[in-house]
Amino acid sequence: PADNDETEEAPAAVIPENAQLIVHEQALPQESTSLPGARLFYIALSVDGYAVEHTGTVQIELPAPEVIDTTVMRLVLLQPDGSMIKILYEIIDGKLVFNTDLLGVFALVPVAAI
């Protein structure tokens, strides 16, 4: 029988050799109707300028806004169909830190906006 107290560890990330993490940040205008006050981050892996895939979970560290309250700001992964996946994050040493097995466009948004 399985022990319900055990947690499964995420598989180790397999990242192509020479891959670099690419992060482009863009702030949306305050008047944005879709996600007011959001900050967007495009996150990908690249080798020689070409996007590459990975498997497993990777830890991402982004510069955190100077003042951030995890109870009023939510991190989401924006999906192509317009849906959002909530991502748990922590603020550690001035960085926004999270683990993900998906890369793409992430948004840091006020909870009230979603």
Contact map, one row per residue, 1 for C-alpha under 8 A:
111000000000000000000000000000000000000000000000000000000000000000000000000000000000000000000000000000000000000000
111100000000000000000000000000000000000000000000000000000000000000000000000000000000000000000000000000000000000000
111111000000000000000000000000000000000000000000000000000000000000000000000000000000000000000000000000000000000000
011111100000000000000000000000000000000000000000000000000000000000000000000000000000000000000000000000000000000000
001111100000000000000000000000000000000000000000000000000000000000000000000000000000000000000000000000000000000000
001111110000000000000000000000000000000000000000000000000000000000000000000000000000000000000000000000000000000000
000111111000000000000000000000000000000000000000000000000000000000000000000000000000000000000000000000000000000000
000001111100000000000000000000000000000000000000000000000000000000000000000000000000000000000000000000000000000000
000000111110000000000000000000000000000000000000000000000000000000000000000000000000000000000000000000000000000000
000000011111000000000000000000000000000000000000000000011000000000000000000000000000000000000000000000000000000000
000000001111100000000000000000000000000000000000000000011000000000000000000000000000000000000000000000000000000000
000000000111110000000000000000000000000000000000000000011100000000000000000000000000000000000000000000000000000000
000000000011111000000000000000000000000000000000000001111100000000000000000000000000000000000000000000000000000000
000000000001111100000000000000000000000000000000000001110000000000000000000000000000000000000000000000000000000000
000000000000111110100000000000000000000000000000000011100000000000000000000000000000000000000000000000000000000000
000000000000011111100000000000000000000000000010000111000000000000000000000000000000000000000000000000000000000000
000000000000001111100000000000000000000000000000000000000000000000000000000000000000000000000000000000000000000000
000000000000000111110000000000000000000000000010000000000000000000000000000000000000000000000000000000000000000000
000000000000001111111000000000000000000000001110000100000000000000000000000000000000000000000000000000000000000000
000000000000000001111100000000000000000000001110000000000000000000000000000000000000000000000000000000000000000000
000000000000000000111110000000000000000000111100000000000000000000000000000000000000000000000000000000000000000000
000000000000000000011111000000000000000001111100000000000000000000000000000000000000000000000000000000000000000000
000000000000000000001111100000000000000011110000000000000000000000000000000000000000000000000000000000000000000000
000000000000000000000111110000000000000011100000000000000000000000000000000000000000000000000000000000000000000000
000000000000000000000011111000000000001111000000000000000000000000000000000000000000000000000000000000000000000000
000000000000000000000001111100000000001110000000000000000000000000000000000000000000000000000000000000000000000000
000000000000000000000000111110000000111100000000000000000000000000000000000000000000000000000000000000000000000000
000000000000000000000000011111010011111100000000000000000000000000000000000000000000000000000000000000000000000000
000000000000000000000000001111110001100000000000000000000000000000000000000000000000000000000000000000000000000000
000000000000000000000000000111110001110000000000000000000000000000000000000000000000000000000000000000000000000000
000000000000000000000000000011111001100000000000000000000000000000000000000000000000000000000000000000000000000000
000000000000000000000000000111111111100000000000000000000000000000000000000000000000000000000000000000000000000000
000000000000000000000000000000111111000000000000000000000000000000000000000000000000000000000000000000000000000000
000000000000000000000000000000011111000000000000000000000000000000000000000000000000000000000000000000000000000000
000000000000000000000000000100011111110000000000000000000000000000000000000000000000000000000000000000000000100011
000000000000000000000000000111111111110000000000000000000000000000000000000000000000000000000000000000000000110010
000000000000000000000000001111110011111000000000000000000000000000000000000000000000000000000000000000000000110000
000000000000000000000000001101000011111100000000000000000000000000000000000000000000000000000000000000000011110000
000000000000000000000000111100000000111110000000000000000000000000000000000000000000000000000000000000000011100000
000000000000000000000000111100000000011111000000000000000000000000000000000000000000000000000000000000001111000000
000000000000000000000011110000000000001111100000000000000000000000000000000000000000000000000000000000001110000000
000000000000000000000111100000000000000111110000000000000000000000000000000000000000000000000000000000011100000000
000000000000000000001111000000000000000011111000000000000000000000000000000000000000000000000000000000111100000000
000000000000000000001110000000000000000001111100001100000000000000000000000000000000000000000000000000110000000000
000000000000000000111100000000000000000000111110001111000000000000000000000000000000000000000000000000000000000000
000000000000000000111100000000000000000000011111111100000000000000000000000000000000000000000000000000000000000000
000000000000000101110000000000000000000000001111111100000000000000000000000000000000000000000000000000000000000000
000000000000000000000000000000000000000000000111110000000000000000000000000000000000000000000000000000000000000000
000000000000000000000000000000000000000000000111111000000000000000000000000000000000000000000000000000000000000000
000000000000000000000000000000000000000000000111111100000000000000000000000000000000000000000000000000000000000000
000000000000000000000000000000000000000000011110111110000000000000000000000000000000000000000000000000000000000000
000000000000000100100000000000000000000000011110011111000000000000000000000000000000000000000000000000000000000000
000000000000001100000000000000000000000000001000001111100000000000000000000000000000000000000000000000000000000000
000000000000111100000000000000000000000000001000000111110000000000000000000000000000000000000000000000000000000000
000000000000111000000000000000000000000000000000000011111000000000000000000000000000000000000000000010000000000000
000000000111110000000000000000000000000000000000000001111100000000000000000000000000000000000000000010000000000000
000000000111100000000000000000000000000000000000000000111110000000000000000000000000000000000000001111000000000000
000000000001100000000000000000000000000000000000000000011111000000000000000000000000000000000000001110000000000000
000000000000000000000000000000000000000000000000000000001111100000000000000000000000000000000000111100000000000000
000000000000000000000000000000000000000000000000000000000111110000000000000000000000000000000000111100000000000000
000000000000000000000000000000000000000000000000000000000011111000000000000000000000000000000011110000000000000000
000000000000000000000000000000000000000000000000000000000001111100000000000000000000000000000011100000000000000000
000000000000000000000000000000000000000000000000000000000000111110000000000000000000000000000111000000000000000000
000000000000000000000000000000000000000000000000000000000000011111110000000000000000000000100111000000000000000000
000000000000000000000000000000000000000000000000000000000000001111110000000000000000000000000000000000000000000000
000000000000000000000000000000000000000000000000000000000000000111110000000000000000000000000100000000000000000000
000000000000000000000000000000000000000000000000000000000000000111111000000000000000000000000000000000000000000000
000000000000000000000000000000000000000000000000000000000000000111111100100000000000000000000000000000000000000000
000000000000000000000000000000000000000000000000000000000000000000111111100000000000000000000000000000000000000000
000000000000000000000000000000000000000000000000000000000000000000011111110000000000000011000000000000000000000000
000000000000000000000000000000000000000000000000000000000000000000001111110000000000000000000000000000000000001000
000000000000000000000000000000000000000000000000000000000000000000001111110000000000000000000000000000000000011100
000000000000000000000000000000000000000000000000000000000000000000011111111000000000000000000000000000000001111000
000000000000000000000000000000000000000000000000000000000000000000000111111100000000011000000000000000000001111000
000000000000000000000000000000000000000000000000000000000000000000000000111110000000011110000000000000000111100000
000000000000000000000000000000000000000000000000000000000000000000000000011111000001111000000000000000000111100000
000000000000000000000000000000000000000000000000000000000000000000000000001111100001111000000000000000011110000000
000000000000000000000000000000000000000000000000000000000000000000000000000111110111100000000000000000011110000000
000000000000000000000000000000000000000000000000000000000000000000000000000011111111100000000000000000001000000000
000000000000000000000000000000000000000000000000000000000000000000000000000001111110000000000000000000000000000000
000000000000000000000000000000000000000000000000000000000000000000000000000000111110000000000000000000000000000000
000000000000000000000000000000000000000000000000000000000000000000000000000001111111000000000000000000000000000000
000000000000000000000000000000000000000000000000000000000000000000000000000001111111100000000000000000000000000000
000000000000000000000000000000000000000000000000000000000000000000000000000111100111110000000000000000000000000000
000000000000000000000000000000000000000000000000000000000000000000000000000111100011111000000000000000000000000000
000000000000000000000000000000000000000000000000000000000000000000000000011110000001111100000000000000000000000000
000000000000000000000000000000000000000000000000000000000000000000000000011110000000111110000000010100000000000000
000000000000000000000000000000000000000000000000000000000000000000000000001000000000011111000000011000000000000000
000000000000000000000000000000000000000000000000000000000000000000000100001000000000001111100001111000000000000000
000000000000000000000000000000000000000000000000000000000000000000000100000000000000000111110001110000000000000000
000000000000000000000000000000000000000000000000000000000000000100000000000000000000000011111111100000000000000000
000000000000000000000000000000000000000000000000000000000000000000000000000000000000000001111111100000000000000000
000000000000000000000000000000000000000000000000000000000000000000000000000000000000000000111110000000000000000000
000000000000000000000000000000000000000000000000000000000000001101000000000000000000000000111111000000000000000000
000000000000000000000000000000000000000000000000000000000000111100000000000000000000000000111111100000000000000000
000000000000000000000000000000000000000000000000000000000000111100000000000000000000000011110111110000000000000000
000000000000000000000000000000000000000000000000000000000011110000000000000000000000000011110011111000000000000000
000000000000000000000000000000000000000000000000000000000011100000000000000000000000001111000001111100000000000000
000000000000000000000000000000000000000000000000000000001111000000000000000000000000000110000000111110000000000000
000000000000000000000000000000000000000000000000000000001111000000000000000000000000001000000000011111100000000000
000000000000000000000000000000000000000000000000000000111100000000000000000000000000000000000000001111100000000000
000000000000000000000000000000000000000000000000000000001000000000000000000000000000000000000000000111110000000000
000000000000000000000000000000000000000000110000000000000000000000000000000000000000000000000000000111111000000000
000000000000000000000000000000000000000001110000000000000000000000000000000011000000000000000000000001111100000000
000000000000000000000000000000000000000111100000000000000000000000000000000011100000000000000000000000111110000000
000000000000000000000000000000000000000111100000000000000000000000000000001111000000000000000000000000011111000000
000000000000000000000000000000000000011110000000000000000000000000000000001111000000000000000000000000001111100000
000000000000000000000000000000000000011100000000000000000000000000000000111100000000000000000000000000000111110000
000000000000000000000000000000000011111000000000000000000000000000000000111100000000000000000000000000000011111011
000000000000000000000000000000000001110000000000000000000000000000000001110000000000000000000000000000000001111111
000000000000000000000000000000000000000000000000000000000000000000000011110000000000000000000000000000000000111111
000000000000000000000000000000000000000000000000000000000000000000000001000000000000000000000000000000000000011111
000000000000000000000000000000000011000000000000000000000000000000000000000000000000000000000000000000000000111111
000000000000000000000000000000000010000000000000000000000000000000000000000000000000000000000000000000000000111111
